[in-house]
Amino acid sequence: MGKEIKTIGILSSGGDAPGMNAVIRAITRTALYNGMKVIGIRRGFAGLMKGDMFEMNMRSVSDILQRGGTMLHTARSPEFVEDAGVELGKEKCLEMGIDGIVVCGGDGSFRGARDLAAKGIPCVGVPCTIDNDIPCTEYTIGFDTAVNTVTENIDRIRDTSQSHERCSVVEVMGRRCGDIALQSAICCGAVSVLIPEVPYDLERDVVEKMQRTIRTGKRHFIVIVAEGVTLYSKDAKSSAEIADYIEKRTGFITRSTILGHIQRGGTPTARERVIAARMGHHAVEVLARGIGNRIIAMQANKIVDLDLEEALKMTKELDVDMLRTAHEISL
């Protein structure tokens, strides 16, 4: 049992994700229910260092459950990587009487939480990122909504591809993690999906698959590309270059579309809201026990908390069964 937690802070850091507001709401209401004081910290660690904070009450989080983005705003803070920035964050916590902080964000945000916890401020991380790229958890807040957004938009792109008998190359987010691309490919019936975890060959993985499918009578195609392929793969090509290659090799008019930041916004799905509530509630329970340096995670559909340092050392494994499913049902 650590020190008694009477006042908790909440901040969101890094990229925004649908469901962040649902997490903030759950944290605030759970803390207030348990007699704690809640301080909202605006604009992540940058706001923490500046003392950009306000006291929250039950009504502070009214009518935010259905909204995307984050009511606390978010920002990236290179200064917080330095020890001087972390020390300043600690001083602001002591000045405001903050006993512990819940950090909503991704991998970079959790490293900031770890460094602040090392200074004596208990921190608990809640995984909020559309990429689903936090190794210690099966699910991150924002992922389900992002996949639904991608699916809806590719369904619309498919209408045009089918009408004009074309191929559409659609680039989706995910950086070094192909989960959005992979699950979207299954949802949308893509003929091929390229992800950064697996080396690809355009001739083998796209052109030859299209040619086999053409022989069955198909005349329109969707190819999904994770942005990590265009950024980090060996001999990386842009989605436009991939589209150009496909058109030259198959003769099909091919257009590329980058869905971009529409994947980060929008109303969170029902699943998102439920998991966000469970994770936010659990984060407060952890802090209430005076425990810091933890990360909330979902494992086997249960909400658990893990040592933050150990969690940051974990590596994410590709779901090979899902990849095989996407490949075998795509023709």
C-alpha positions in Angstrom: 0.0 0.0 0.0 1.5 3.4 -1.1 0.6 6.9 0.0 -3.0 8.0 0.3 -4.3 9.5 -2.9 -6.6 12.4 -2.3 -6.2 14.4 -5.5 -5.6 12.9 -9.0 -4.8 14.6 -12.2 -5.8 13.5 -15.7 -4.1 14.3 -18.9 -4.2 13.2 -22.5 -1.0 13.1 -24.5 0.2 12.3 -28.1 -2.3 11.6 -30.9 -6.0 11.9 -30.1 -8.2 8.8 -30.3 -12.0 8.3 -30.2 -13.0 7.1 -26.7 -10.5 9.4 -24.9 -13.4 11.5 -23.6 -15.1 8.3 -22.4 -12.0 7.4 -20.4 -11.8 10.9 -18.9 -15.4 10.8 -17.9 -15.0 7.4 -16.3 -11.9 8.5 -14.4 -13.5 11.7 -13.2 -16.8 10.1 -12.0 -15.1 7.2 -10.4 -12.7 9.4 -8.5 -15.4 11.8 -7.3 -17.6 8.9 -6.3 -14.7 7.7 -4.1 -14.2 11.1 -2.5 -11.2 12.2 -4.4 -10.5 15.7 -5.9 -9.9 15.7 -9.7 -7.7 18.1 -11.6 -7.9 18.3 -15.4 -4.6 19.0 -17.0 -4.9 20.6 -20.4 -2.6 19.8 -23.4 -0.7 16.9 -21.9 2.7 17.1 -20.4 3.2 20.5 -21.9 0.2 21.8 -19.9 1.5 20.1 -16.8 4.8 21.9 -17.0 2.9 25.2 -17.5 0.4 24.6 -14.8 -2.5 24.7 -17.2 -5.0 23.0 -15.0 -8.6 23.3 -13.5 -10.6 21.4 -10.9 -13.2 19.1 -12.4 -16.6 18.1 -11.0 -19.4 15.8 -12.1 -20.7 18.3 -14.7 -17.3 18.9 -16.2 -17.7 15.6 -18.1 -21.3 15.8 -19.0 -22.2 15.2 -22.7 -18.7 14.2 -23.7 -19.2 10.4 -23.9 -20.3 10.5 -27.6 -17.7 13.0 -28.7 -14.4 12.2 -30.4 -11.1 13.9 -29.6 -10.3 14.9 -26.0 -11.9 17.7 -23.9 -8.5 18.2 -22.2 -6.8 18.7 -25.6 -3.5 17.0 -26.4 0.0 18.0 -27.4 3.4 16.4 -27.9 6.1 17.7 -25.6 9.8 17.2 -26.6 10.7 19.2 -23.4 9.3 16.4 -21.2 11.8 14.0 -22.6 14.5 15.9 -20.7 15.0 15.5 -16.9 14.5 19.3 -16.4 11.0 19.0 -17.9 10.1 16.0 -15.8 11.3 17.8 -12.7 9.2 20.8 -13.6 6.2 18.5 -14.0 6.8 17.1 -10.5 7.0 20.6 -9.0 3.7 21.6 -10.6 2.1 18.4 -9.1 3.4 19.3 -5.7 2.2 22.9 -6.1 -1.3 21.8 -7.1 -1.5 19.1 -4.5 -1.8 16.3 -7.1 -1.0 13.0 -5.5 -1.2 10.9 -8.7 -1.9 11.2 -12.5 -3.8 9.1 -15.0 -2.1 9.4 -18.4 -4.2 8.7 -21.5 -2.1 8.1 -24.5 0.3 5.7 -26.3 3.9 4.5 -26.0 5.6 7.9 -25.8 3.1 9.1 -23.2 3.8 6.1 -21.0 7.5 6.8 -21.1 6.7 10.3 -19.8 4.5 8.7 -17.1 7.3 6.3 -16.1 9.8 9.2 -15.8 7.4 11.2 -13.7 6.7 8.2 -11.5 10.4 7.8 -10.9 10.3 11.3 -9.4 7.7 10.2 -6.8 4.4 11.0 -8.5 2.4 7.8 -9.0 1.2 7.5 -12.6 -1.2 5.1 -14.3 -1.4 4.8 -18.1 -4.5 4.1 -20.1 -3.8 2.9 -23.7 -5.4 5.4 -26.0 -4.3 5.1 -29.6 -6.0 4.1 -32.8 -3.0 2.1 -33.9 -3.5 -0.8 -31.4 0.3 -0.9 -31.1 0.8 -1.2 -27.3 2.3 -4.7 -26.9 1.1 -5.4 -23.4 -2.6 -5.0 -24.2 -4.9 -6.8 -26.7 -6.8 -3.6 -27.3 -6.2 0.2 -27.2 -8.9 2.9 -27.0 -9.7 4.3 -30.4 -8.9 1.2 -32.5 -12.5 -0.1 -33.0 -13.8 3.3 -34.0 -10.9 3.7 -36.5 -11.5 0.4 -38.1 -15.2 1.2 -38.4 -14.3 4.6 -40.0 -12.0 2.9 -42.5 -14.6 0.3 -43.3 -17.3 2.8 -43.9 -15.1 4.9 -46.2 -13.7 1.9 -48.2 -17.3 0.7 -48.7 -17.9 4.1 -50.4 -14.7 3.9 -52.4 -15.7 0.4 -53.5 -18.9 1.7 -55.0 -16.9 3.8 -57.4 -14.4 1.1 -58.1 -17.2 -1.3 -58.9 -19.0 1.2 -61.2 -15.8 2.0 -63.2 -14.2 -1.5 -62.9 -11.1 -0.1 -61.3 -8.6 -0.9 -58.6 -8.4 1.3 -55.5 -5.3 1.5 -53.3 -6.3 2.8 -49.9 -3.7 3.9 -47.4 -4.7 3.7 -43.7 -2.9 4.7 -40.5 -1.0 2.5 -38.1 2.7 3.5 -38.4 4.6 0.3 -37.6 1.5 -1.7 -36.7 -0.7 -3.2 -39.4 -3.7 -4.0 -37.3 -6.0 -1.3 -38.8 -5.1 -2.4 -42.3 -5.4 -6.1 -41.5 -8.8 -6.0 -39.9 -10.1 -3.5 -42.4 -9.0 -5.8 -45.2 -11.1 -8.6 -43.7 -14.1 -6.2 -43.2 -13.9 -4.9 -46.7 -13.0 -7.9 -48.8 -9.7 -6.4 -50.0 -7.9 -8.5 -52.6 -4.6 -7.8 -50.9 -3.3 -6.1 -47.7 0.3 -4.8 -47.2 1.5 -4.4 -43.6 4.9 -3.3 -42.2 5.3 -6.5 -40.1 5.6 -8.7 -43.3 8.0 -8.1 -46.2 6.0 -7.7 -49.4 6.5 -8.2 -53.1 4.1 -6.3 -55.3 4.2 -8.8 -58.1 3.5 -11.8 -55.9 1.3 -10.2 -53.2 -0.8 -8.0 -55.4 -0.5 -8.4 -59.2 -0.6 -12.2 -59.2 -3.5 -12.3 -56.8 -5.4 -9.8 -59.0 -4.7 -11.9 -62.1 -6.0 -15.1 -60.4 -9.1 -13.2 -59.3 -9.6 -11.7 -62.7 -9.9 -15.3 -64.1 -12.8 -15.9 -61.8 -14.7 -12.9 -63.3 -13.9 -10.2 -60.8 -13.6 -6.7 -62.3 -12.9 -4.3 -59.4 -10.4 -4.5 -56.6 -9.4 -3.0 -53.2 -5.8 -3.1 -52.0 -5.2 -1.8 -48.5 -1.8 -0.5 -47.5 -0.7 0.4 -44.0 1.1 3.7 -43.8 4.1 1.9 -42.2 4.6 0.2 -45.6 5.0 3.5 -47.3 7.2 4.9 -44.6 9.4 2.1 -43.1 9.5 -0.9 -45.3 12.7 -1.7 -47.3 12.5 0.0 -50.7 9.3 1.7 -49.5 7.0 3.1 -52.1 4.2 5.6 -51.7 0.6 4.5 -52.1 0.6 6.5 -55.4 3.6 4.6 -56.7 2.0 1.3 -55.7 -1.1 2.3 -57.6 1.0 3.2 -60.7 2.8 -0.2 -60.6 -0.5 -2.1 -60.4 -2.0 -0.1 -63.3 1.0 -0.8 -65.5 1.2 -4.5 -64.7 -2.6 -5.3 -64.8 -4.0 -2.7 -67.2 -6.7 -1.8 -64.7 -7.1 2.0 -64.0 -5.8 2.3 -60.4 -6.3 5.2 -58.0 -4.8 5.8 -54.6 -6.6 7.3 -51.6 -5.0 8.3 -48.3 -7.7 8.3 -45.6 -5.5 10.3 -43.2 -6.8 12.0 -40.1 -10.5 11.2 -40.6 -9.5 7.9 -38.9 -8.8 9.7 -35.6 -12.1 11.5 -35.3 -15.7 10.7 -35.0 -18.2 9.3 -32.5 -16.7 6.3 -30.5 -18.4 3.0 -31.0 -20.3 1.2 -28.3 -17.5 -1.2 -27.8 -15.1 1.7 -27.4 -17.2 3.4 -24.8 -17.6 0.2 -22.7 -13.9 -0.6 -22.7 -13.0 3.0 -22.0 -15.3 3.0 -19.0 -13.8 -0.2 -17.7 -10.2 1.0 -18.2 -10.8 4.4 -16.7 -12.6 2.9 -13.7 -9.7 0.4 -13.1 -7.1 3.2 -13.3 -8.7 5.0 -10.4 -8.9 1.8 -8.4 -5.2 1.3 -8.9 -4.3 4.9 -7.8 -6.7 4.6 -4.8 -4.5 1.8 -3.5 -1.5 4.2 -3.7 0.1 2.3 -6.5 1.8 4.0 -9.4 4.0 3.2 -12.3 1.3 0.9 -13.8 -0.4 0.5 -17.1 -4.0 -0.6 -17.7 -4.4 -3.4 -20.2 -6.9 -5.8 -21.6 -5.8 -9.5 -21.6 -8.2 -12.3 -22.4 -11.0 -9.7 -22.3 -10.2 -8.8 -18.7 -9.0 -5.4 -17.5 -5.7 -5.8 -15.6 -2.8 -3.6 -14.6 0.8 -4.3 -15.2 4.2 -2.8 -14.2 4.8 0.1 -16.6 8.5 -0.6 -16.9 7.9 -4.2 -17.8 5.1 -3.3 -20.2 7.3 -0.9 -22.1 9.8 -3.7 -22.7 7.3 -6.0 -24.3 7.1 -6.5 -28.1 4.0 -6.9 -30.1 3.4 -10.1 -32.1 1.6 -10.3 -35.4 -1.7 -12.2 -35.4 -0.7 -14.8 -38.0 -4.1 -16.5 -37.9 -5.8 -13.3 -38.9 -3.2 -12.6 -41.6 -3.8 -16.1 -43.0 -7.6 -15.6 -42.9 -7.3 -12.3 -44.8 -5.1 -14.0 -47.4 -7.3 -17.1 -47.9 -10.7 -15.4 -48.2 -9.5 -12.6 -50.5 -9.8 -14.1 -53.9 
